Amino acid sequence: MQDILLAICMPIEYKMYMQRTALFLKEAQLKKLKALSDKTGAPVAELIRRAIDRYLQERARELK
C-alpha cells in the first residue's frame, strides 16, 4: 500500500489598507526609479513605500 501525502492549502487573508496619494518627483528621480523597477521587477510604488519605511525607521526616535 502506498502512503499518500495530502496537503491542504488554506488561503490566508491578508489585508493591507493603503491610501492613494500624489507626489511630485523630479524627472531624474522618476527615471532612476523606473530603471530600478525594470531591473528588480518591483513596481515604482513599492520602491517608494520601501524608501519611506526606511526613512521613518531611521527617524523613529523623533516620532515618540
DSSP file (Angstrom, degrees, kcal/mol; ACC not computed):
  #  RESIDUE AA STRUCTURE BP1 BP2  ACC     N-H-->O    O-->H-N    N-H-->O    O-->H-N    TCO  KAPPA ALPHA  PHI   PSI    X-CA   Y-CA   Z-CA
    1    1 A M              0   0    0      0, 0.0     2,-0.3     0, 0.0     0, 0.0   0.000 360.0 360.0 360.0 134.5    0.0    0.0    0.0
    2    2 A Q        -     0   0    0      1,-0.0     2,-0.3     0, 0.0     0, 0.0  -0.642 360.0-124.3 -86.6 140.6    1.3    3.4   -0.9
    3    3 A D        -     0   0    0     -2,-0.3     2,-0.5     2,-0.0    -1,-0.0  -0.666  25.0-150.8 -78.7 138.7    1.4    6.3    1.6
    4    4 A I        -     0   0    0     -2,-0.3     2,-0.6     2,-0.0    -1,-0.0  -0.952   2.1-149.6-116.0 125.3   -0.4    9.3    0.3
    5    5 A L        -     0   0    0     -2,-0.5     2,-0.6     2,-0.0    -2,-0.0  -0.838  12.8-164.2 -94.3 120.8    0.6   12.7    1.4
    6    6 A L        -     0   0    0     -2,-0.6     2,-0.6     2,-0.0    -2,-0.0  -0.923   1.9-166.3-109.8 116.5   -2.4   15.1    1.5
    7    7 A A        -     0   0    0     -2,-0.6     2,-0.7     2,-0.0    -2,-0.0  -0.896   4.0-159.5-104.4 126.0   -1.6   18.7    1.6
    8    8 A I        -     0   0    0     -2,-0.6     2,-0.7     2,-0.0    -2,-0.0  -0.917   5.8-158.9-106.1 117.7   -4.4   21.1    2.4
    9    9 A C        -     0   0    0     -2,-0.7    -2,-0.0     2,-0.0     0, 0.0  -0.855   6.8-168.6 -99.4 119.2   -3.8   24.6    1.4
   10   10 A M        -     0   0    0     -2,-0.7     2,-0.1     0, 0.0    -2,-0.0  -0.920  24.2-120.5-108.2 127.7   -5.8   27.1    3.2
   11   11 A P        -     0   0    0      0, 0.0     2,-0.6     0, 0.0    -2,-0.0  -0.412  21.3-142.1 -66.5 139.2   -5.8   30.7    1.9
   12   12 A I        -     0   0    0     -2,-0.1     2,-0.6     2,-0.0     0, 0.0  -0.902  11.5-136.4-103.2 125.0   -4.6   33.3    4.3
   13   13 A E        +     0   0    0     -2,-0.6     2,-0.5     2,-0.0     0, 0.0  -0.715  27.1 177.4 -84.3 122.1   -6.4   36.5    4.2
   14   14 A Y        -     0   0    0     -2,-0.6     2,-0.6     2,-0.0    -2,-0.0  -0.964   5.7-172.1-129.2 113.2   -4.0   39.4    4.4
   15   15 A K        -     0   0    0     -2,-0.5     2,-0.6     2,-0.0    -2,-0.0  -0.921   7.2-178.2-112.0 123.8   -5.4   42.9    4.1
   16   16 A M        -     0   0    0     -2,-0.6     2,-0.5     2,-0.0    -2,-0.0  -0.958  19.1-148.0-117.8 111.6   -3.1   45.8    3.8
   17   17 A Y        +     0   0    0     -2,-0.6     2,-0.3     2,-0.0    -2,-0.0  -0.678  21.8 179.1 -84.0 126.5   -5.1   49.0    3.7
   18   18 A M        -     0   0    0     -2,-0.5     2,-0.5     0, 0.0    -2,-0.0  -0.882  19.3-143.9-124.6 156.1   -3.5   51.7    1.6
   19   19 A Q        -     0   0    0     -2,-0.3     2,-0.2     2,-0.0    -2,-0.0  -0.979  23.2-119.5-122.6 133.2   -4.5   55.2    0.8
   20   20 A R        +     0   0    0     -2,-0.5     2,-0.3     2,-0.0     0, 0.0  -0.454  39.3 169.6 -70.5 138.7   -3.9   56.8   -2.5
   21   21 A T        -     0   0    0     -2,-0.2     2,-0.4     2,-0.0    -2,-0.0  -0.961  24.8-133.6-144.3 161.8   -1.7   59.9   -2.5
   22   22 A A        +     0   0    0     -2,-0.3     2,-0.3     2,-0.0    -2,-0.0  -0.918  22.8 174.5-118.6 145.3    0.0   62.0   -5.1
   23   23 A L        -     0   0    0     -2,-0.4     2,-0.5     2,-0.0    -2,-0.0  -0.989  27.3-124.5-145.9 155.6    3.6   63.3   -5.0
   24   24 A F        -     0   0    0     -2,-0.3     2,-0.3     0, 0.0    -2,-0.0  -0.878  27.1-170.7-103.9 128.8    5.8   65.2   -7.4
   25   25 A L        -     0   0    0     -2,-0.5     2,-0.1     2,-0.0    -2,-0.0  -0.874  27.9-109.2-116.2 149.3    9.1   63.8   -8.3
   26   26 A K     >  -     0   0    0     -2,-0.3     4,-2.3     1,-0.1     5,-0.2  -0.443  34.7-113.9 -68.9 152.1   12.0   65.3  -10.2
   27   27 A E  H  > S+     0   0    0      1,-0.2     4,-2.3     2,-0.2     5,-0.2   0.890 117.4  51.1 -56.4 -42.0   12.4   63.8  -13.7
   28   28 A A  H  > S+     0   0    0      2,-0.2     4,-2.1     1,-0.2    -1,-0.2   0.870 108.3  52.7 -65.8 -36.6   15.8   62.3  -12.8
   29   29 A Q  H  > S+     0   0    0     -3,-0.2     4,-2.4     2,-0.2    -2,-0.2   0.944 111.6  45.0 -63.4 -47.7   14.3   60.7   -9.6
   30   30 A L  H  X S+     0   0    0     -4,-2.3     4,-2.6     1,-0.2    -2,-0.2   0.886 110.9  53.9 -65.1 -39.1   11.5   59.0  -11.6
   31   31 A K  H  X S+     0   0    0     -4,-2.3     4,-1.9    -5,-0.2    -1,-0.2   0.920 111.5  44.9 -61.3 -44.0   13.9   57.9  -14.3
   32   32 A K  H  X S+     0   0    0     -4,-2.1     4,-2.4     2,-0.2    -2,-0.2   0.888 112.4  51.7 -68.2 -39.4   16.1   56.2  -11.8
   33   33 A L  H  X S+     0   0    0     -4,-2.4     4,-2.5     1,-0.2    -2,-0.2   0.907 109.8  49.4 -63.7 -41.1   13.1   54.6  -10.0
   34   34 A K  H  X S+     0   0    0     -4,-2.6     4,-2.5     2,-0.2    -1,-0.2   0.890 110.5  50.5 -65.1 -39.0   11.8   53.2  -13.3
   35   35 A A  H  X S+     0   0    0     -4,-1.9     4,-1.9     2,-0.2    -2,-0.2   0.910 112.3  46.7 -64.7 -41.8   15.2   51.8  -14.1
   36   36 A L  H  X S+     0   0    0     -4,-2.4     4,-2.7     2,-0.2     6,-0.3   0.882 111.1  52.8 -66.6 -38.0   15.4   50.2  -10.7
   37   37 A S  H  X S+     0   0    0     -4,-2.5     4,-2.8     1,-0.2    -2,-0.2   0.922 109.1  48.6 -62.0 -45.2   11.9   48.9  -11.2
   38   38 A D  H  < S+     0   0    0     -4,-2.5    -1,-0.2     1,-0.2    -2,-0.2   0.883 115.1  45.7 -61.5 -38.9   12.8   47.3  -14.5
   39   39 A K  H  < S+     0   0    0     -4,-1.9    -2,-0.2    -5,-0.2    -1,-0.2   0.884 124.5  30.1 -73.7 -39.5   15.9   45.7  -13.0
   40   40 A T  H  < S-     0   0    0     -4,-2.7    -2,-0.2     2,-0.2    -3,-0.2   0.714  95.5-128.6 -95.5 -22.7   14.2   44.3   -9.8
   41   41 A G     <  +     0   0    0     -4,-2.8    -4,-0.1     1,-0.3    -3,-0.1   0.383  66.5 129.1  86.6  -4.9   10.7   43.7  -11.0
   42   42 A A        -     0   0    0     -6,-0.3    -1,-0.3    -5,-0.2    -2,-0.2  -0.680  65.0-110.9 -83.5 135.9    9.3   45.7   -8.1
   43   43 A P     >  -     0   0    0      0, 0.0     4,-2.1     0, 0.0     3,-0.4  -0.267  23.9-115.0 -62.5 152.7    6.8   48.4   -9.0
   44   44 A V  H  > S+     0   0    0      1,-0.2     4,-2.3     2,-0.2     5,-0.2   0.895 117.1  56.6 -55.2 -42.1    7.8   52.0   -8.6
   45   45 A A  H  > S+     0   0    0      1,-0.2     4,-2.4     2,-0.2    -1,-0.2   0.887 106.3  49.6 -59.3 -39.4    5.2   52.5   -5.9
   46   46 A E  H  > S+     0   0    0     -3,-0.4     4,-2.5     2,-0.2    -1,-0.2   0.896 108.7  52.2 -67.3 -39.6    6.6   49.6   -3.9
   47   47 A L  H  X S+     0   0    0     -4,-2.1     4,-2.0     1,-0.2    -2,-0.2   0.900 110.7  48.3 -61.6 -40.2   10.1   51.1   -4.2
   48   48 A I  H  X S+     0   0    0     -4,-2.3     4,-2.4     2,-0.2    -2,-0.2   0.915 110.3  51.1 -66.9 -43.2    8.8   54.4   -2.8
   49   49 A R  H  X S+     0   0    0     -4,-2.4     4,-2.6     1,-0.2    -2,-0.2   0.916 110.2  49.9 -60.6 -42.7    7.0   52.6    0.0
   50   50 A R  H  X S+     0   0    0     -4,-2.5     4,-2.3     1,-0.2    -1,-0.2   0.908 110.5  49.7 -61.6 -42.2   10.2   50.8    1.0
   51   51 A A  H  X S+     0   0    0     -4,-2.0     4,-2.3     2,-0.2    -1,-0.2   0.902 111.6  48.5 -64.1 -40.9   12.2   54.1    0.9
   52   52 A I  H  X S+     0   0    0     -4,-2.4     4,-2.8     2,-0.2     5,-0.2   0.917 110.1  51.9 -66.0 -42.8    9.6   55.8    3.1
   53   53 A D  H  X S+     0   0    0     -4,-2.6     4,-2.2     1,-0.2    -2,-0.2   0.921 111.2  47.5 -58.3 -44.3    9.6   52.8    5.6
   54   54 A R  H  X S+     0   0    0     -4,-2.3     4,-2.2     2,-0.2    -1,-0.2   0.913 112.2  49.6 -64.2 -42.8   13.4   53.0    5.9
   55   55 A Y  H  X S+     0   0    0     -4,-2.3     4,-1.4     1,-0.2    -2,-0.2   0.921 112.1  47.7 -61.4 -45.9   13.3   56.8    6.4
   56   56 A L  H  < S+     0   0    0     -4,-2.8    -1,-0.2     1,-0.2    -2,-0.2   0.857 109.7  53.2 -66.0 -35.0   10.6   56.5    9.1
   57   57 A Q  H >< S+     0   0    0     -4,-2.2     3,-1.2    -5,-0.2     4,-0.2   0.909 108.3  50.2 -64.8 -41.8   12.6   53.8   10.8
   58   58 A E  H 3< S+     0   0    0     -4,-2.2     3,-0.3     1,-0.2    -1,-0.2   0.801 116.8  41.3 -65.8 -28.3   15.7   56.0   10.8
   59   59 A R  T >X S+     0   0    0     -4,-1.4     3,-1.3     1,-0.2     4,-0.7   0.187  79.0 117.3-103.5  14.8   13.6   58.9   12.3
   60   60 A A  H X>  +     0   0    0     -3,-1.2     3,-1.1     1,-0.3     4,-0.5   0.824  68.0  61.4 -55.8 -36.6   11.6   56.7   14.8
   61   61 A R  H >4 S+     0   0    0     -3,-0.3     3,-0.9     1,-0.3    -1,-0.3   0.849 100.4  55.0 -60.7 -33.5   13.0   58.4   17.9
   62   62 A E  H <4 S+     0   0    0     -3,-1.3    -1,-0.3     1,-0.2    -2,-0.2   0.709 101.2  59.2 -73.1 -19.5   11.5   61.7   16.7
   63   63 A L  H <<        0   0    0     -3,-1.1    -1,-0.2    -4,-0.7    -2,-0.2   0.557 360.0 360.0 -87.0  -7.7    8.1   60.1   16.5
   64   64 A K    <<        0   0    0     -3,-0.9    -1,-0.2    -4,-0.5    -2,-0.1   0.465 360.0 360.0 -82.7 360.0    8.0   59.2   20.2
